[in-house]
Amino acid sequence: MPEDFTVTPWEVTGDIDYDELQKKFGTTPIDDVLLDRFAGYGKLHPMLRRGIFYTHRDMVPLLNEYDKGNKFVLYTGRGPSGNTHLGHMMPWIFNKWIQDTFGVDMVFQMTNDEKFLFKDLTLDDTTSMAYENALDFIALGFDPKKTKIILNTKNVDKLYPIALSVAKKVTFSTAKAVFGFDNSTNIGSIFYTAMQSAPAFLPSVDAGRQVPVLIPCGIDQDPHFRVTRDVAPGLGFPKPALICCKMMPGLSGEDKMSSSDENATIYTTDTPKAVKKKVGRAFTGGCVSVEEQREKGGNPEVCSVFKYNYYMFEHDDEKINELAQKCRNGEILCGECKMCLTQKINVFLEDHQDKREKAKDVIADMTYDNFEW
């Protein structure tokens, strides 16, 4: 039976079966044993407790090395093709928890070259957007002494030799099989995955020894790092470990928030009025009338408003369970839920936008090799 969903680094469509996707990609479920181990380092993040970060590659060996005193380096990033939305922020927030919990360094890659190659954008467009996206990243409070931002075209002198080594190990046949490239794909896109691999090996190059790397990311990015992991041993580098999350849903009920649907996407630069309007239009699990919903209840499992609370805006498990039960019992209506979520998002964004403005004062100090934008 053909799959009714598609998940690649550049396209996510359909109703995603995350268990099936995990089997297809060959990642390992995060089980209770691993969750208990995480809990030994600090209070579990809600995204772990709730199975939002739900699958991994080689987390156990990575933690074994950490326990021996061999700290890992975090690596995540952003493809700058538009304004930052909450779906981009979700894994960054988890990265912040990892950095704080384990006290580790971080590399944040801005792939302005990727978006130039894959989108109808100029390099000036993507570079300018990289700066704007980086402000959102910094505003989350990453340790400036432990965090470095890479911009591919600015740090190419450091990345390109590593990327060349990766590219020499990856055949076009592999690239076609993993990414779906064909004869119409521009050759820059084919080479690009080598550039995305480079930061996974950069800490080892800089340190002159093997440095473990952990990549927390959306499950859609796993194909890139399967290639990275395949070539690592042959280049003398440790395979990067991955911990992958489900995608933040859109307000329209889609499985992934999409920048192409502006009315169903909350951006970090949105005004309170815009947030109220977007949440007001959100897809819910409610009934067609108040009377019917009071009688039959709603369905929180399909409700985008409930999912926003579940993924980002309600960390208390008792409260989220109570909200779900009230919905099912018809004790709370969609309008009330939308009003509460609007308030939570606007409180978050007001604080974030203030920190985003202040990030302009420190961004230069957080760039790798202190490049200028």
C-alpha positions in Angstrom: 0.0 0.0 0.0 1.6 3.4 -1.0 2.3 5.9 1.7 0.0 8.9 1.9 2.7 11.2 3.2 6.1 12.5 2.0 8.9 13.6 4.3 12.2 15.0 3.0 14.5 17.9 4.1 12.6 20.1 1.6 9.1 18.8 1.4 6.6 17.5 4.1 3.1 16.6 2.9 0.3 14.4 3.9 -0.8 12.8 7.2 2.4 11.7 8.7 2.7 8.3 10.4 5.6 9.0 12.7 6.0 5.4 13.8 6.1 4.3 10.2 8.6 7.1 9.4 10.8 5.9 12.2 10.9 2.4 10.7 11.5 3.7 7.2 14.4 5.9 8.4 15.8 3.2 10.7 16.0 5.3 13.9 15.6 4.0 17.4 12.5 4.8 19.6 13.2 6.8 22.8 12.1 4.3 25.4 11.5 4.5 29.2 15.1 3.3 29.9 16.6 6.3 27.9 14.1 8.7 29.5 15.1 7.5 32.9 18.7 8.1 32.0 17.9 11.6 30.7 16.2 12.3 34.0 19.4 11.6 35.8 21.0 14.7 34.4 18.1 17.1 35.2 14.3 17.5 35.0 13.0 16.0 31.8 11.9 18.5 29.2 8.2 18.3 28.3 9.1 17.6 24.7 10.8 14.4 26.0 8.0 13.5 28.4 5.4 13.9 25.8 7.1 12.0 23.0 7.6 15.1 20.8 11.3 14.2 20.7 10.7 10.6 20.1 13.5 8.9 18.2 17.3 8.9 18.0 20.5 7.5 16.6 23.3 6.6 19.0 22.2 8.6 22.1 23.4 5.8 24.4 27.0 5.8 23.2 27.0 9.6 23.3 25.9 9.7 26.9 28.4 7.0 27.8 31.2 9.2 26.5 29.7 12.2 28.3 29.7 10.2 31.6 33.5 9.5 31.0 34.1 13.3 30.7 34.1 13.5 26.9 31.6 16.3 26.3 29.7 16.5 23.1 29.0 19.6 21.0 25.5 20.5 19.9 24.9 21.2 16.2 21.6 22.6 14.8 20.7 25.2 12.3 18.3 27.1 10.1 17.7 27.4 6.4 17.0 31.1 6.0 14.2 31.5 3.4 11.8 33.6 5.4 10.8 34.9 8.9 11.2 32.5 11.8 8.0 30.9 13.0 7.2 28.8 16.1 7.8 25.6 14.2 11.5 26.6 13.8 11.7 27.7 17.4 10.4 24.4 18.9 13.6 22.3 18.4 15.8 25.4 19.3 14.0 25.5 22.6 14.9 21.9 23.2 18.5 22.6 22.1 18.6 25.3 24.8 17.6 22.7 27.4 20.3 20.3 26.3 22.9 23.1 26.4 21.8 24.1 29.9 21.5 20.6 31.2 24.8 19.2 29.9 26.8 22.5 29.9 28.0 22.0 26.3 29.1 24.1 23.4 26.9 24.7 20.3 27.4 25.3 16.6 24.4 26.9 14.8 24.6 26.7 11.0 22.8 29.3 8.8 22.5 27.7 5.4 22.1 30.7 3.2 23.6 28.8 0.3 21.0 26.0 0.6 18.1 28.3 0.3 19.7 30.1 -2.6 20.1 26.8 -4.4 16.6 25.4 -3.6 14.4 28.5 -3.6 13.7 31.3 -6.0 15.8 33.7 -3.9 19.0 35.7 -4.3 22.0 35.1 -2.1 21.5 38.6 -0.7 18.0 37.6 0.2 19.0 34.5 2.1 22.0 36.2 3.8 19.8 39.0 5.0 17.2 36.6 6.3 19.9 34.6 8.0 20.7 37.6 10.1 17.0 38.1 11.1 16.7 34.4 11.9 19.8 34.4 14.0 18.3 37.2 16.2 15.5 34.8 17.1 17.9 32.0 17.9 20.0 34.3 20.2 16.8 35.7 21.9 16.1 32.2 23.4 19.1 32.7 25.7 21.8 30.4 24.5 25.1 30.8 26.4 27.1 33.4 24.3 30.4 31.9 25.6 29.4 28.5 24.4 27.6 29.2 21.2 28.9 30.1 17.7 26.8 30.9 14.6 28.1 29.8 11.3 27.1 31.4 8.0 28.0 29.1 5.2 29.2 31.7 2.7 31.1 33.6 5.4 32.8 30.6 7.0 33.4 28.8 3.7 37.2 28.7 4.2 36.7 26.5 7.2 33.7 24.4 5.9 34.8 23.8 2.3 37.8 21.5 2.9 35.6 19.4 5.2 32.7 19.4 2.7 35.1 18.4 -0.1 36.2 15.4 1.9 32.6 14.4 2.4 31.6 15.0 -1.2 34.4 12.7 -2.4 32.8 9.9 -0.4 29.2 10.4 -1.6 28.1 9.0 -5.0 25.5 10.6 -7.1 23.6 7.3 -6.9 23.5 7.7 -3.1 22.3 11.3 -3.4 19.5 10.3 -5.8 18.4 7.5 -3.5 18.4 9.6 -0.3 17.1 12.9 -1.6 15.2 12.1 -4.8 17.5 14.1 -7.1 17.1 13.6 -10.8 18.7 14.9 -14.1 17.0 18.3 -13.7 18.5 19.0 -10.2 21.1 21.8 -10.3 24.6 20.6 -9.3 24.8 22.9 -6.4 21.9 21.2 -4.7 23.6 17.9 -5.2 26.8 19.1 -3.5 24.9 20.9 -0.8 24.5 18.0 1.6 28.3 17.9 2.0 28.1 21.5 3.3 25.5 20.4 5.8 27.7 17.6 7.0 30.7 19.8 7.6 29.7 21.3 11.0 29.3 17.8 12.4 33.0 17.3 11.9 34.2 20.9 12.6 34.5 20.5 16.4 36.9 17.6 15.8 38.9 19.6 13.2 39.2 22.6 15.6 40.1 20.4 18.6 42.5 18.2 16.7 40.8 15.1 18.2 37.6 13.2 17.9 34.7 15.2 19.5 31.3 13.7 19.8 28.4 15.7 18.3 24.7 15.7 19.0 22.2 17.0 16.4 18.7 17.7 17.8 16.5 18.3 14.8 13.2 17.6 13.1 12.8 14.1 11.7 12.6 15.5 8.2 16.3 16.4 8.4 17.4 12.9 9.2 18.3 12.0 5.5 21.1 14.6 5.5 22.7 13.1 8.5 22.3 9.5 7.4 24.8 10.5 4.7 26.9 12.3 7.2 27.0 9.3 9.5 27.8 6.9 6.6 31.0 8.8 5.6 32.2 9.7 9.1 34.3 6.6 9.9 36.1 6.7 6.5 37.1 10.3 7.2 38.3 9.6 10.8 35.4 11.3 12.5 32.9 10.0 15.1 29.4 9.5 13.8 27.2 12.3 15.0 24.3 11.2 17.3 20.8 12.4 16.5 17.7 13.1 18.6 14.7 13.8 16.4 11.3 15.4 16.9 7.9 15.4 15.3 7.0 18.6 13.4 5.2 21.5 15.0 1.6 21.4 13.5 0.1 24.3 11.7 -3.1 26.1 12.8 -4.9 24.8 9.7 -4.6 21.2 11.0 -1.6 20.3 8.8 1.1 18.1 10.4 3.8 20.7 9.8 3.6 24.4 10.2 4.5 25.9 6.8 5.8 29.3 5.9 3.8 29.1 2.7 0.6 29.3 4.6 1.0 32.6 6.4 -2.5 32.6 7.9 -1.9 29.3 9.7 1.6 30.2 10.9 2.7 32.2 13.9 5.9 34.2 13.2 8.1 35.7 15.9 7.5 39.1 14.5 3.7 38.9 14.5 1.7 41.6 16.3 -0.9 40.7 19.0 -3.6 41.5 16.5 -2.2 39.2 13.9 -1.9 36.4 16.5 -5.5 36.8 17.6 -6.7 36.7 14.0 -4.7 33.6 13.1 -5.6 31.6 16.3 -9.3 32.7 15.8 -9.3 30.9 12.4 -7.5 27.8 13.7 -8.7 24.3 13.0 -10.2 22.7 16.1 -11.8 19.4 17.2 -15.0 21.1 18.1 -18.6 20.5 17.0 -20.7 22.7 14.7 -22.7 24.2 17.5 -22.3 25.1 21.2 -25.2 22.8 22.1 -23.7 19.8 20.3 -20.3 20.4 21.8 -21.7 20.6 25.3 -23.4 17.3 24.7 -20.8 15.3 22.7 -17.6 17.1 23.6 -14.7 18.0 21.4 -11.7 16.0 20.1 -8.4 17.4 21.4 -6.3 14.9 19.4 -7.1 16.7 16.1 -7.3 20.2 17.5 -4.5 22.5 16.4 -5.2 24.8 19.4 -4.7 21.9 21.8 -1.6 20.8 20.0 0.0 24.2 20.4 -0.5 23.9 24.1 0.8 20.4 24.1 3.9 21.2 22.0 4.9 24.6 23.4 2.6 26.5 25.6 1.5 24.4 28.6 4.4 22.6 30.4 2.3 21.3 33.3 1.2 17.7 32.5 -1.7 17.8 34.9 -3.0 21.0 33.3 -2.7 19.6 29.8 -4.5 16.4 30.8 -7.2 18.5 32.5 -7.6 20.6 29.4 -8.0 17.5 27.2 -10.6 16.0 29.5 -12.6 19.2 29.7 -12.6 19.4 25.9 -13.9 15.8 25.6 -16.5 16.4 28.3 -17.8 19.5 26.6 -16.9 21.6 29.6 -14.8 24.0 27.6 -15.6 25.5 24.2 -13.2 26.3 21.3 -13.6 30.0 21.7 -12.4 29.8 25.3 -9.4 27.7 24.2 -8.5 30.1 21.4 -8.7 33.1 23.7 -6.4 31.4 26.3 -3.9 30.3 23.6 -3.8 33.8 22.0 -2.9 35.3 25.4 -0.1 32.7 26.0 1.4 33.3 22.6 1.3 37.0 22.9 2.9 37.0 26.3 5.6 34.8 24.9 6.1 37.0 21.8 6.2 40.2 23.7 9.1 38.9 25.8 10.8 37.3 22.8 10.6 40.4 20.7 12.2 42.5 23.4 15.1 39.9 23.7 15.3 39.8 19.9 16.0 43.5 19.7 18.7 43.1 22.4 20.2 40.3 20.4 21.5 42.8 17.9 24.0 44.0 20.5 25.6 40.5 20.9 25.3 38.8 17.5 28.7 40.0 16.3 30.3 38.3 19.3 28.5 35.0 18.7 29.7 34.5 15.1 32.2 31.8 14.2 35.6 33.5 13.6 33.8 36.8 14.3 32.7 37.4 10.7 30.7 40.5 9.9 27.2 40.2 8.4 
